[in-house]
Amino acid sequence: MIRMMYNVFLTMNLKYIVTMNDILERALRGFMKKREILE
């Protein structure tokens, strides 16, 4: 029972981290594109 809850917690954290990385990467890409347009 405890192990199952721990596994769920781990997978939720992994999904959260992956989502955060995706958002940061998209923001960074958009920022770079804006800089290219300005130059």
N, CA, C and O atoms as a Tinker XYZ file with bonds, in Angstrom:
   156  protein
     1  N      0.848000   -1.207000    0.000000    73     2
     2  CA     0.000000    0.000000    0.000000    64     1     3
     3  C      0.884000    1.258000    0.000000    63     2     4     5
     4  O      0.711000    2.147000   -0.834000    81     3
     5  N      1.821000    1.317000    0.935000    73     3     6
     6  CA     2.700000    2.492000    1.004000    64     5     7
     7  C      3.552000    2.571000   -0.259000    63     6     8     9
     8  O      3.769000    3.655000   -0.800000    81     7
     9  N      4.031000    1.427000   -0.725000    73     7    10
    10  CA     4.866000    1.401000   -1.923000    64     9    11
    11  C      4.105000    1.931000   -3.131000    63    10    12    13
    12  O      4.660000    2.661000   -3.952000    81    11
    13  N      2.834000    1.562000   -3.237000    73    11    14
    14  CA     2.016000    2.036000   -4.356000    64    13    15
    15  C      1.891000    3.553000   -4.313000    63    14    16    17
    16  O      2.045000    4.222000   -5.336000    81    15
    17  N      1.615000    4.090000   -3.147000    73    15    18
    18  CA     1.480000    5.538000   -3.000000    64    17    19
    19  C      2.791000    6.223000   -3.362000    63    18    20    21
    20  O      2.788000    7.280000   -3.992000    81    19
    21  N      3.913000    5.625000   -2.965000    73    19    22
    22  CA     5.221000    6.185000   -3.259000    64    21    23
    23  C      5.458000    6.196000   -4.769000    63    22    24    25
    24  O      5.960000    7.179000   -5.314000    81    23
    25  N      5.096000    5.096000   -5.445000    73    23    26
    26  CA     5.253000    5.020000   -6.902000    64    25    27
    27  C      4.405000    6.078000   -7.598000    63    26    28    29
    28  O      4.871000    6.731000   -8.531000    81    27
    29  N      3.169000    6.250000   -7.151000    73    27    30
    30  CA     2.292000    7.265000   -7.743000    64    29    31
    31  C      2.906000    8.648000   -7.551000    63    30    32    33
    32  O      2.908000    9.470000   -8.467000    81    31
    33  N      3.426000    8.895000   -6.352000    73    31    34
    34  CA     4.058000   10.179000   -6.049000    64    33    35
    35  C      5.239000   10.430000   -6.985000    63    34    36    37
    36  O      5.408000   11.535000   -7.500000    81    35
    37  N      6.054000    9.398000   -7.200000    73    35    38
    38  CA     7.223000    9.521000   -8.071000    64    37    39
    39  C      6.806000    9.823000   -9.511000    63    38    40    41
    40  O      7.369000   10.713000  -10.147000    81    39
    41  N      5.822000    9.084000  -10.025000    73    39    42
    42  CA     5.406000    9.300000  -11.416000    64    41    43
    43  C      4.788000   10.679000  -11.579000    63    42    44    45
    44  O      4.999000   11.330000  -12.602000    81    43
    45  N      4.034000   11.135000  -10.595000    73    43    46
    46  CA     3.436000   12.472000  -10.665000    64    45    47
    47  C      4.541000   13.519000  -10.700000    63    46    48    49
    48  O      4.468000   14.474000  -11.473000    81    47
    49  N      5.562000   13.343000   -9.868000    73    47    50
    50  CA     6.685000   14.283000   -9.860000    64    49    51
    51  C      7.393000   14.294000  -11.203000    63    50    52    53
    52  O      7.749000   15.358000  -11.710000    81    51
    53  N      7.602000   13.103000  -11.792000    73    51    54
    54  CA     8.275000   13.020000  -13.087000    64    53    55
    55  C      7.474000   13.753000  -14.154000    63    54    56    57
    56  O      8.038000   14.506000  -14.947000    81    55
    57  N      6.158000   13.537000  -14.177000    73    55    58
    58  CA     5.314000   14.215000  -15.164000    64    57    59
    59  C      5.380000   15.723000  -14.971000    63    58    60    61
    60  O      5.433000   16.479000  -15.941000    81    59
    61  N      5.377000   16.158000  -13.713000    73    59    62
    62  CA     5.431000   17.589000  -13.400000    64    61    63
    63  C      6.752000   18.183000  -13.886000    63    62    64    65
    64  O      6.774000   19.255000  -14.491000    81    63
    65  N      7.854000   17.476000  -13.614000    73    63    66
    66  CA     9.183000   17.950000  -14.033000    64    65    67
    67  C      9.258000   18.018000  -15.550000    63    66    68    69
    68  O      9.760000   18.999000  -16.100000    81    67
    69  N      8.766000   16.989000  -16.233000    73    67    70
    70  CA     8.799000   16.971000  -17.699000    64    69    71
    71  C      7.985000   18.137000  -18.249000    63    70    72    73
    72  O      8.406000   18.798000  -19.199000    81    71
    73  N      6.822000   18.390000  -17.654000    73    71    74
    74  CA     5.976000   19.496000  -18.122000    64    73    75
    75  C      6.685000   20.831000  -17.925000    63    74    76    77
    76  O      6.663000   21.689000  -18.807000    81    75
    77  N      7.313000   21.001000  -16.764000    73    75    78
    78  CA     8.033000   22.245000  -16.498000    64    77    79
    79  C      9.160000   22.438000  -17.506000    63    78    80    81
    80  O      9.357000   23.541000  -18.016000    81    79
    81  N      9.913000   21.352000  -17.799000    73    79    82
    82  CA    10.997000   21.431000  -18.783000    64    81    83
    83  C     10.446000   21.840000  -20.142000    63    82    84    85
    84  O     11.044000   22.662000  -20.836000    81    83
    85  N      9.300000   21.266000  -20.525000    73    83    86
    86  CA     8.690000   21.572000  -21.819000    64    85    87
    87  C      8.313000   23.052000  -21.888000    63    86    88    89
    88  O      8.575000   23.720000  -22.888000    81    87
    89  N      7.700000   23.556000  -20.823000    73    87    90
    90  CA     7.278000   24.972000  -20.795000    64    89    91
    91  C      8.505000   25.881000  -20.876000    63    90    92    93
    92  O      8.509000   26.856000  -21.627000    81    91
    93  N      9.547000   25.560000  -20.102000    73    91    94
    94  CA    10.759000   26.386000  -20.109000    64    93    95
    95  C     11.399000   26.371000  -21.495000    63    94    96    97
    96  O     11.844000   27.404000  -21.994000    81    95
    97  N     11.438000   25.191000  -22.108000    73    95    98
    98  CA    12.059000   25.073000  -23.430000    64    97    99
    99  C     11.296000   25.909000  -24.450000    63    98   100   101
   100  O     11.904000   26.599000  -25.269000    81    99
   101  N      9.957000   25.852000  -24.403000    73    99   102
   102  CA     9.148000   26.640000  -25.340000    64   101   103
   103  C      9.355000   28.128000  -25.116000    63   102   104   105
   104  O      9.464000   28.894000  -26.074000    81   103
   105  N      9.410000   28.541000  -23.856000    73   103   106
   106  CA     9.614000   29.963000  -23.542000    64   105   107
   107  C     10.977000   30.413000  -24.064000    63   106   108   109
   108  O     11.103000   31.494000  -24.639000    81   107
   109  N     11.985000   29.584000  -23.859000    73   107   110
   110  CA    13.328000   29.913000  -24.311000    64   109   111
   111  C     13.359000   30.032000  -25.834000    63   110   112   113
   112  O     13.972000   30.950000  -26.379000    81   111
   113  N     12.695000   29.099000  -26.514000    73   111   114
   114  CA    12.668000   29.116000  -27.979000    64   113   115
   115  C     11.985000   30.386000  -28.487000    63   114   116   117
   116  O     12.469000   31.035000  -29.414000    81   115
   117  N     10.863000   30.727000  -27.872000    73   115   118
   118  CA    10.139000   31.940000  -28.265000    64   117   119
   119  C     11.000000   33.172000  -28.048000    63   118   120   121
   120  O     10.994000   34.094000  -28.863000    81   119
   121  N     11.740000   33.184000  -26.948000    73   119   122
   122  CA    12.622000   34.314000  -26.632000    64   121   123
   123  C     13.716000   34.442000  -27.693000    63   122   124   125
   124  O     14.024000   35.545000  -28.146000    81   123
   125  N     14.306000   33.299000  -28.087000    73   123   126
   126  CA    15.358000   33.317000  -29.096000    64   125   127
   127  C     14.814000   33.802000  -30.438000    63   126   128   129
   128  O     15.480000   34.560000  -31.143000    81   127
   129  N     13.614000   33.369000  -30.788000    73   127   130
   130  CA    13.008000   33.795000  -32.053000    64   129   131
   131  C     12.782000   35.303000  -32.053000    63   130   132   133
   132  O     13.038000   35.971000  -33.055000    81   131
   133  N     12.306000   35.838000  -30.937000    73   131   134
   134  CA    12.079000   37.283000  -30.841000    64   133   135
   135  C     13.394000   38.037000  -31.012000    63   134   136   137
   136  O     13.440000   39.074000  -31.674000    81   135
   137  N     14.461000   37.513000  -30.413000    73   135   138
   138  CA    15.776000   38.165000  -30.539000    64   137   139
   139  C     16.230000   38.142000  -31.992000    63   138   140   141
   140  O     16.786000   39.125000  -32.482000    81   139
   141  N     15.999000   37.027000  -32.687000    73   139   142
   142  CA    16.399000   36.929000  -34.090000    64   141   143
   143  C     15.653000   37.951000  -34.930000    63   142   144   145
   144  O     16.236000   38.574000  -35.818000    81   143
   145  N     14.374000   38.125000  -34.657000    73   143   146
   146  CA    13.554000   39.081000  -35.423000    64   145   147
   147  C     14.056000   40.504000  -35.175000    63   146   148   149
   148  O     14.107000   41.318000  -36.097000    81   147
   149  N     14.428000   40.801000  -33.918000    73   147   150
   150  CA    14.891000   42.145000  -33.580000    64   149   151
   151  C     16.218000   42.469000  -34.268000    63   150   152   153
   152  O     16.457000   43.611000  -34.659000    81   151
   153  N     17.078000   41.459000  -34.411000    73   151   154
   154  CA    18.406000   41.715000  -35.005000    64   153   155
   155  C     18.402000   41.824000  -36.507000    63   154   156
   156  O     19.452000   42.036000  -37.113000    81   155
